[in-house]
């Protein structure tokens, strides 16, 4: 892997880290438990009285961003960056090595260098890479969910 690819992966990880933190917070079950409830009034029920039913509104991207900045500070938007940076180079190396090996194997089974060879090679490489790198991404995700 060239140093230019590693630099690109590193810069990409740094710039996308705040978005990943927000995405992870939006997807987390902890955030789902913080759903805000607003009463909704329905008039004209059979008995003539109004009926109040709670409706839920989950916070959006900008609400989560505002909450993180106010409660935890801007530094919190870069939680999990360390494991992400540690995982960028190895994950790319594993992916390309697996892709190359799988392509050799699938070229012997299917029409060489056909779309199906590329699809199966990419799928195999992604499966192996995600399996091997999962512990690093798990650490990153847990760090992004921390609130201080």
N, C-alpha and C positions, 0 to 999 in steps of 0.2 A: 504494500500500500504506500503510495507516495505521500510525501510530507504535505503536499498541497491538499490532498484528500483529508488528511488528519486535521489540517488547519480549518478546512471548510466544515468538517464535522464539529470541531470545537466551537467555532464561531456560531454555527447554527444552533448548537446546544445552549450557548449563552443567551442568544437572542430569543429563543423560543421558551426558555425556562419559565419566565413569568406566565406565559400562556398555559404551559403545562401545569403549573401550580394551580391556576384558576380552574382549569379543566378538571384536575384531580379533585379539587374541593367541591366543584359542582357535582361530580359523579359519586362522591363519597356518601356512605350511609349516614355519617354524622351530620352532614349538611342537610340531608333529607329530613333528619329529626328536628332541624331548626326551621322547618317550614312555618311561614307566617299565616295565620288564619284571620280572615276577614268575614264578618257576618254578612249574609246575603238575605235580604228581606223579600218575601213573596207575599203580595197582597191578594185578596179575593179568594181565599181558600173556602171550602164548603161551609165551614162554621162562621165565615165572615171575618175571622181574626187573622192577623198577619202571622206568618210562620217564619222563624229565623233558622237558617241552615248555614253552618260554617262552610266556606270554600277555602281551598288552599292555594297559595301563590308561592312558587319557589323563587328564590332570588335569581336574578340574571347576572350576566357577565360583569356589568359595571357595578352592580350592588356588591358582588363578591370582591371585586377589585377594591372598591371603596372601603369595605369592611376590613380587608387585609391591611391596607395602608393605614387606616385609622387605629386599629387595635394592635397590629404587630410591626408596623413600619415597612419601608420599602425593601429592606434586606430580606424580609420573609418571602418576597417574590422569587428569590433565588435558592430557596430550600431544595435540597436534592440535587443541586448542580454538581457537587463533588462526585457522587456515584455515577451521574450521567456522563461526566467527562471521563471517568475511569472506564466506563463501559463502551464509549463510542468506538475507539480503535479496535478492541477485541471483537466487538460484535460485527463490525465490517469485515475484519479478517476471517472470522468464522464463516460469515455468510458467503463471501467470495470463494473461499476454499471449498465449502460444501456445494456451492453452485457448480463449480468447475468439475468436481468429482461426480456429482449427480448427472451433469450433462454428458460426461463420458459414458456413464452407465446407460442413460436413456437413449443416447445415439445408437447404441447396440440393439435396442429394443424397437424403437420407432424410426421413422424416416429421419436421417441425420439432420440436425440443425433446423428442424421444423418447429412450428409454433407449439406443438404439444410437448416437444423436448424442452423448450424454454419454460413453458408453464409448469411442468412437473419438476424441473430443476429448481425453479424459483420457489415453488411450494415446499419442496424438500429442504432447501437451504433455509427458508424462513422458519420451518418447524424446528430444525436442529438449533438454529441461532436463538430462537425464543426460548427453547427448553434450557439451553446452556446459560443464557444471560438472565434468566428470570430472577435468580437471587439478587443480582445487582439492581434490577428494575424494582424489585420488591422493597429494597432498602430505600431507593429514591422515592417511591410512592409513600412509604411510611414517614419519611422526612417531610414530604410536602403536606402531609395531613397534620403534622404537629402544629399546635397553636401555643404560642408563648405570650 
